[in-house]
Amino acid sequence: MTDRAVLLVVHTGRRAALSAARDLASRLSAAGVEVHALEAEVGSLHCDDVTAVPPGATLDGVELVVALGGDGTLLRAAELARPARVPLLGVNLGHVGFLAEVDRSDLETTVERILASTYDVEERMTLDLVIIRNGVELSRGWALNDVTVEKASRERMLDVVVEVDGRPLSRWGGDGIVCATPTGSTAYAFSAGGPVVWPSVQAMLVVPLSAHALFARPLVISPDSCVAIELLSDPSAGVVFCDGRRTLDVAPHDRVEVRRGSEPVRLVRLRAAPFTDRLVEKFKLPVRGWRGRLEDD
């Protein structure tokens, strides 16, 4: 036996994810690696090789977190891995699975790489946010993909003024504002018409949502900038979404400040494939006819 440990985070609503988790747990346990899973998920695994981790427990001794599901499962796992600075590996059992590194068919090779510790770790930029009310800090949050300020009522517009580095940029009335990382550029920001940004680029995106304005273009700004979104008194309040998972309420006159996160998320990479290839694969982009660079005779 070794003193190695891995934590599994599983989409228990998917049979494929449960099957893959059992397979992974069995293989790792047979090799002497202690396998943990969240207490709420252990019962669904029906696997004697897994130890339950109670809510709020630290990840002391865990060398790797493996998320089995889709991007939502990986974002949930990131909430555990980020504060502990533990690398995170995504196994895609969902649809697009843009953040995931491997598919179910790669599980055998994945186990071998985990056991040999032959993988790279890539740090992904995150966002920190603070909500300020009447000059007093109200709450804090963070996101790997995006921080979104949206209207709370469907029938009302959200009226905001956006500030960059202490200077007012524009006033927008619409559905809200997305502040995204390069990692999140292919998520909500992408659906809202924002640009795709390569993960190696350090930047922050600001994308208005259905804004009623002549100037409402997506913006790419410095990762060291501070974006502030001030809610005006009319119309009503809004809500802040962090990665579409965690919510914070905001009222008229509240101020939402978004900056580069203090802690990155550490994603495991098993392949050296360029990001271009990932885009082509995940979005099924047409590349037929490409010849590449021709060598001189």
C-alpha positions, 0 to 999 in steps of 0.5 A: 500500500502507498500513502497516495489518495485521489478524490472522485467527484461524480455526476451521479445522474449519469449511468456512464459516469457511475460506471466509469467511477467504479472502474476508475476506483477499482483500478486505482485501489488495486494499485494501492491508491486510496480512493475518496468520494463525496459523502453524498455520492458514495451511496450511488457508486456501490463500490467498497473501494471508496471512502466517504468524504464529509462536507467541509472536509479538507483535502489533506493528502489528496494528490488529484481530484477527478471529475467524471461528468460534464463541464458542470461536474468539473466546475463543481469539483473546482470548488473543492480543488481550488482552495486546496491547490490540488490538480483537477482532471476532467473525464467527459461523460457529458456532451461537449465537455470542453473543460474535460481532458479525456473521454471514457474510452481513454480511462485505461491510459488515464489510470496508467498516467495517474499511477505514474504521475506523468501528467502536466498541470496547467494553471487557469486564471480565475476571477474574484468578485466583491459586492459593495453596498453603501461603501461596505463589503457585503459578500465575496465570490469567485469563478473559473468561467465567468461572473455574470450580473443579470436582471432578477425579473424577466420583465425588467431590464437591468440598468448598469454603469460599467467602470474599468480601472476607476473610470466610467466606460458606458451605461447599458440597459439589458439582460446583464453583463458577463465578465469571463476568463479565457477559460470561460470564453467558450462558455456563456460569453461565447453564447452571448457573442463574445470572442474565443480567447486562447487559454494562454492569453491572460485577459478578462472579457466583458460581454454585454447581454442584449444591451440596448445601446449603440456601443455594446461590443464585447471587450477584451481588457487587461487581466490586471484591470478591475471591472466594476458594475454599478446597479442604478436605482431604476429598474429593479435588483439583479443577481450575480452568478458565479460559473452559473452555480453560486448566486449572490443577490444585488440591490439597486446602488450596489457595486460589483467589482471583478478582478483576476482571482487570487488563486488559479484552478490547476487543470491536469493535461495528459495531451499536448494537443494545441487549443486549436485542435480542441476547438475543432474537435469540440465544436466539430469545425469544418477543416476539410481542404486544409493542406497546411504549409507546403515545403519548398522543392 
